[in-house]
Amino acid sequence: MKTFNYALYSKTLLKDKKLAPIIKKVGPCDIEIPQRVGLFPRLARTIAYQQLTGKAAATIWSRVLDFLKTNNQKLSPEMLENITVTQLRSCGLSQAKALALLDLSLKCMNKELPTMGKLRKMNNEDVITALTSVRGIGPWSAQMFLIFTLGREDVVAAGDLGLRKGFSLIHKKKELVTEEEFIKGTQKWSPYRSIASWYLWRALEL
């Protein structure tokens, strides 16, 4: 596992008087970036977890893995080759997510997506373009992949409601900032906006 370097990013982020108290209270960012992870299991799990609480998503995803008689590490697109939408829905997935998983498995088997090795070498925008070609994977999911799988340090997920709430909170704004205001306001955190975002999520928890 790889982690972000506190000594490097703190020099930039601690200069912000609004964000600094959160950083000092929470401590170093503890996001762990997996060094060995398959593209299919990572994206499949991402699809299953969308728009659900962690506990509910984990329960459903566990049912899917039990049905396929596998685990996250060994999950492969070939395991879904003869699986139907109805079977996946019986595990608790919505129809949209079931269709998305089957589309992902098909694209992976047909080698329509870049390998993890290629994705690591691509710029953020190209990664987002590649991943959003999969049914059910939008810009937000691709941005979370950039942060939590590829370990990109300067991602701005302006569509994330929690981040905009956290930004509004630390700046004591009564109204939620717009996506444009959020993007503009986070420019001072570059090139560590992914890490600053993690502290905004923590600010909401505090």
C-alpha positions as a Markdown table, in Angstrom:
| # | Residue | x | y | z |
|---|---|---|---|---|
| 1 | Met | 0.0 | 0.0 | 0.0 |
| 2 | Lys | 1.1 | 3.6 | -0.8 |
| 3 | Thr | 0.1 | 6.6 | 1.2 |
| 4 | Phe | 0.3 | 10.3 | 0.5 |
| 5 | Asn | 3.4 | 12.2 | 1.8 |
| 6 | Tyr | 2.3 | 14.4 | 4.7 |
| 7 | Ala | 5.6 | 16.3 | 4.7 |
| 8 | Leu | 5.1 | 17.4 | 1.1 |
| 9 | Tyr | 1.4 | 18.3 | 0.9 |
| 10 | Ser | 1.2 | 19.8 | 4.4 |
| 11 | Lys | 3.5 | 22.7 | 3.3 |
| 12 | Thr | 0.9 | 23.8 | 0.8 |
| 13 | Leu | -2.4 | 23.0 | 2.6 |
| 14 | Leu | -1.4 | 24.3 | 6.0 |
| 15 | Lys | -1.1 | 27.8 | 4.5 |
| 16 | Asp | -4.9 | 27.9 | 4.2 |
| 17 | Lys | -6.1 | 29.2 | 7.5 |
| 18 | Lys | -9.6 | 27.7 | 6.9 |
| 19 | Leu | -8.3 | 24.2 | 6.2 |
| 20 | Ala | -5.3 | 24.2 | 8.6 |
| 21 | Pro | -7.3 | 23.6 | 11.8 |
| 22 | Ile | -8.9 | 20.5 | 10.3 |
| 23 | Ile | -5.6 | 19.1 | 9.2 |
| 24 | Lys | -4.1 | 19.7 | 12.6 |
| 25 | Lys | -7.0 | 18.0 | 14.4 |
| 26 | Val | -7.3 | 15.0 | 12.0 |
| 27 | Gly | -3.6 | 14.4 | 11.4 |
| 28 | Pro | -2.1 | 12.9 | 8.2 |
| 29 | Cys | -4.3 | 11.7 | 5.4 |
| 30 | Asp | -4.7 | 8.0 | 5.8 |
| 31 | Ile | -5.9 | 7.0 | 2.3 |
| 32 | Glu | -4.0 | 3.9 | 1.3 |
| 33 | Ile | -3.4 | 3.4 | -2.4 |
| 34 | Pro | -3.3 | -0.3 | -3.5 |
| 35 | Gln | -0.3 | -1.2 | -5.5 |
| 36 | Arg | -1.7 | -4.5 | -6.8 |
| 37 | Val | -5.3 | -4.3 | -7.9 |
| 38 | Gly | -7.2 | -5.6 | -10.9 |
| 39 | Leu | -9.2 | -3.1 | -12.9 |
| 40 | Phe | -12.3 | -5.3 | -13.2 |
| 41 | Pro | -12.8 | -6.0 | -9.5 |
| 42 | Arg | -12.1 | -2.4 | -8.5 |
| 43 | Leu | -14.6 | -1.0 | -11.0 |
| 44 | Ala | -17.2 | -3.7 | -10.3 |
| 45 | Arg | -17.1 | -2.9 | -6.6 |
| 46 | Thr | -17.4 | 0.8 | -7.4 |
| 47 | Ile | -20.5 | 0.3 | -9.4 |
| 48 | Ala | -22.1 | -1.8 | -6.6 |
| 49 | Tyr | -21.3 | 0.8 | -4.0 |
| 50 | Gln | -22.7 | 3.8 | -5.9 |
| 51 | Gln | -25.4 | 5.9 | -4.0 |
| 52 | Leu | -25.6 | 3.5 | -1.1 |
| 53 | Thr | -24.3 | 3.7 | 2.5 |
| 54 | Gly | -21.2 | 1.7 | 3.2 |
| 55 | Lys | -23.0 | -1.0 | 5.2 |
| 56 | Ala | -25.8 | -1.6 | 2.7 |
| 57 | Ala | -23.4 | -1.6 | -0.2 |
| 58 | Ala | -21.1 | -4.1 | 1.6 |
| 59 | Thr | -24.0 | -6.5 | 2.3 |
| 60 | Ile | -25.1 | -6.5 | -1.4 |
| 61 | Trp | -21.6 | -6.8 | -2.7 |
| 62 | Ser | -21.0 | -9.7 | -0.4 |
| 63 | Arg | -24.1 | -11.5 | -1.8 |
| 64 | Val | -22.8 | -11.0 | -5.3 |
| 65 | Leu | -19.4 | -12.4 | -4.5 |
| 66 | Asp | -21.0 | -15.4 | -2.6 |
| 67 | Phe | -23.3 | -16.0 | -5.6 |
| 68 | Leu | -20.2 | -16.0 | -7.9 |
| 69 | Lys | -18.3 | -18.2 | -5.4 |
| 70 | Thr | -15.3 | -15.8 | -5.3 |
| 71 | Asn | -13.8 | -12.8 | -3.5 |
| 72 | Asn | -12.7 | -9.4 | -4.5 |
| 73 | Gln | -9.1 | -10.4 | -5.3 |
| 74 | Lys | -10.1 | -13.3 | -7.6 |
| 75 | Leu | -13.2 | -11.8 | -9.3 |
| 76 | Ser | -12.8 | -11.8 | -13.1 |
| 77 | Pro | -15.0 | -10.6 | -15.9 |
| 78 | Glu | -15.3 | -14.2 | -17.2 |
| 79 | Met | -17.3 | -15.1 | -14.1 |
| 80 | Leu | -20.2 | -12.9 | -15.3 |
| 81 | Glu | -20.1 | -14.2 | -18.9 |
| 82 | Asn | -23.2 | -16.4 | -18.5 |
| 83 | Ile | -24.8 | -14.5 | -15.6 |
| 84 | Thr | -28.2 | -12.7 | -16.2 |
| 85 | Val | -29.6 | -9.4 | -15.0 |
| 86 | Thr | -32.2 | -11.4 | -13.0 |
| 87 | Gln | -29.6 | -13.4 | -11.2 |
| 88 | Leu | -27.7 | -10.2 | -10.2 |
| 89 | Arg | -30.8 | -8.5 | -9.1 |
| 90 | Ser | -31.6 | -11.5 | -6.8 |
| 91 | Cys | -28.4 | -10.5 | -4.9 |
| 92 | Gly | -29.8 | -7.0 | -4.2 |
| 93 | Leu | -28.4 | -5.0 | -7.1 |
| 94 | Ser | -30.7 | -2.6 | -9.0 |
| 95 | Gln | -31.4 | -3.3 | -12.7 |
| 96 | Ala | -29.2 | -0.4 | -13.7 |
| 97 | Lys | -26.2 | -1.7 | -11.6 |
| 98 | Ala | -26.7 | -5.2 | -12.9 |
| 99 | Leu | -26.6 | -4.0 | -16.5 |
| 100 | Ala | -23.6 | -1.9 | -15.7 |
| 101 | Leu | -21.7 | -4.9 | -14.3 |
| 102 | Leu | -22.5 | -7.0 | -17.3 |
| 103 | Asp | -21.3 | -4.1 | -19.6 |
| 104 | Leu | -18.1 | -3.8 | -17.6 |
| 105 | Ser | -17.4 | -7.5 | -17.8 |
| 106 | Leu | -18.0 | -7.5 | -21.6 |
| 107 | Lys | -15.8 | -4.5 | -22.2 |
| 108 | Cys | -13.0 | -6.1 | -20.1 |
| 109 | Met | -13.3 | -9.4 | -21.9 |
| 110 | Asn | -13.2 | -7.7 | -25.3 |
| 111 | Lys | -10.2 | -5.6 | -24.1 |
| 112 | Glu | -12.0 | -2.3 | -24.8 |
| 113 | Leu | -10.6 | -0.7 | -21.6 |
| 114 | Pro | -7.0 | 0.1 | -20.9 |
| 115 | Thr | -5.0 | -2.1 | -18.5 |
| 116 | Met | -4.2 | -0.8 | -15.1 |
| 117 | Gly | -0.6 | -0.3 | -16.3 |
| 118 | Lys | -1.8 | 1.9 | -19.1 |
| 119 | Leu | -4.2 | 3.8 | -16.9 |
| 120 | Arg | -1.4 | 4.6 | -14.5 |
| 121 | Lys | 0.4 | 6.4 | -17.3 |
| 122 | Met | -2.6 | 8.3 | -18.7 |
| 123 | Asn | -3.5 | 11.8 | -17.6 |
| 124 | Asn | -6.6 | 12.4 | -15.5 |
| 125 | Glu | -8.9 | 13.5 | -18.4 |
| 126 | Asp | -8.0 | 10.5 | -20.5 |
| 127 | Val | -8.7 | 8.1 | -17.6 |
| 128 | Ile | -12.1 | 9.7 | -17.0 |
| 129 | Thr | -12.9 | 9.4 | -20.7 |
| 130 | Ala | -11.9 | 5.7 | -20.8 |
| 131 | Leu | -13.8 | 4.7 | -17.6 |
| 132 | Thr | -17.0 | 6.6 | -18.4 |
| 133 | Ser | -17.4 | 4.6 | -21.6 |
| 134 | Val | -18.7 | 1.9 | -19.3 |
| 135 | Arg | -22.4 | 1.9 | -18.6 |
| 136 | Gly | -23.1 | 3.2 | -15.1 |
| 137 | Ile | -19.7 | 4.8 | -14.5 |
| 138 | Gly | -20.0 | 8.6 | -14.5 |
| 139 | Pro | -17.4 | 11.4 | -13.9 |
| 140 | Trp | -17.7 | 11.1 | -10.1 |
| 141 | Ser | -17.0 | 7.4 | -10.0 |
| 142 | Ala | -14.0 | 7.9 | -12.4 |
| 143 | Gln | -12.7 | 10.7 | -10.2 |
| 144 | Met | -12.9 | 8.5 | -7.1 |
| 145 | Phe | -11.0 | 5.9 | -9.0 |
| 146 | Leu | -8.3 | 8.5 | -9.8 |
| 147 | Ile | -8.0 | 9.3 | -6.1 |
| 148 | Phe | -8.4 | 6.0 | -4.3 |
| 149 | Thr | -7.0 | 3.6 | -6.9 |
| 150 | Leu | -4.4 | 5.5 | -8.9 |
| 151 | Gly | -3.4 | 7.8 | -6.1 |
| 152 | Arg | -3.7 | 11.0 | -8.1 |
| 153 | Glu | -3.1 | 14.0 | -5.8 |
| 154 | Asp | -4.8 | 16.8 | -7.7 |
| 155 | Val | -8.3 | 15.7 | -8.5 |
| 156 | Val | -11.3 | 18.1 | -8.2 |
| 157 | Ala | -14.6 | 16.3 | -7.8 |
| 158 | Ala | -16.8 | 19.4 | -8.0 |
| 159 | Gly | -19.9 | 17.2 | -8.4 |
| 160 | Asp | -19.5 | 15.7 | -5.0 |
| 161 | Leu | -22.1 | 17.2 | -2.7 |
| 162 | Gly | -20.2 | 16.3 | 0.5 |
| 163 | Leu | -17.1 | 18.2 | -0.7 |
| 164 | Arg | -19.1 | 21.3 | -1.5 |
| 165 | Lys | -20.8 | 21.0 | 1.9 |
| 166 | Gly | -17.4 | 20.7 | 3.6 |
| 167 | Phe | -16.0 | 23.7 | 1.7 |
| 168 | Ser | -19.1 | 25.8 | 2.7 |
| 169 | Leu | -18.7 | 24.7 | 6.3 |
| 170 | Ile | -15.0 | 25.7 | 6.7 |
| 171 | His | -15.7 | 29.0 | 5.1 |
| 172 | Lys | -18.8 | 29.5 | 7.2 |
| 173 | Lys | -21.1 | 30.1 | 4.2 |
| 174 | Lys | -24.8 | 29.8 | 4.8 |
| 175 | Glu | -25.5 | 28.6 | 1.3 |
| 176 | Leu | -24.0 | 25.7 | -0.6 |
| 177 | Val | -21.3 | 26.8 | -3.0 |
| 178 | Thr | -21.8 | 26.1 | -6.7 |
| 179 | Glu | -19.5 | 23.7 | -8.6 |
| 180 | Glu | -17.9 | 26.7 | -10.3 |
| 181 | Glu | -17.3 | 28.4 | -6.9 |
| 182 | Phe | -15.8 | 25.2 | -5.5 |
| 183 | Ile | -13.4 | 24.7 | -8.4 |
| 184 | Lys | -12.2 | 28.3 | -8.1 |
| 185 | Gly | -11.9 | 28.1 | -4.4 |
| 186 | Thr | -9.8 | 25.0 | -4.4 |
| 187 | Gln | -7.2 | 26.3 | -6.9 |
| 188 | Lys | -5.0 | 27.4 | -4.0 |
| 189 | Trp | -4.7 | 23.8 | -2.9 |
| 190 | Ser | -3.2 | 22.6 | -6.1 |
| 191 | Pro | -1.4 | 20.3 | -6.7 |
| 192 | Tyr | -2.9 | 18.5 | -3.6 |
| 193 | Arg | -6.7 | 19.0 | -4.2 |
| 194 | Ser | -7.4 | 15.3 | -3.8 |
| 195 | Ile | -5.9 | 15.4 | -0.3 |
| 196 | Ala | -7.6 | 18.6 | 0.6 |
| 197 | Ser | -10.9 | 17.0 | -0.4 |
| 198 | Trp | -10.2 | 14.1 | 2.0 |
| 199 | Tyr | -9.9 | 16.8 | 4.8 |
| 200 | Leu | -13.2 | 18.3 | 3.7 |
| 201 | Trp | -14.9 | 15.0 | 4.1 |
| 202 | Arg | -13.4 | 14.7 | 7.6 |
| 203 | Ala | -14.6 | 18.3 | 8.4 |
| 204 | Leu | -18.2 | 17.1 | 7.9 |
| 205 | Glu | -17.6 | 14.2 | 10.2 |
| 206 | Leu | -16.2 | 16.5 | 12.9 |
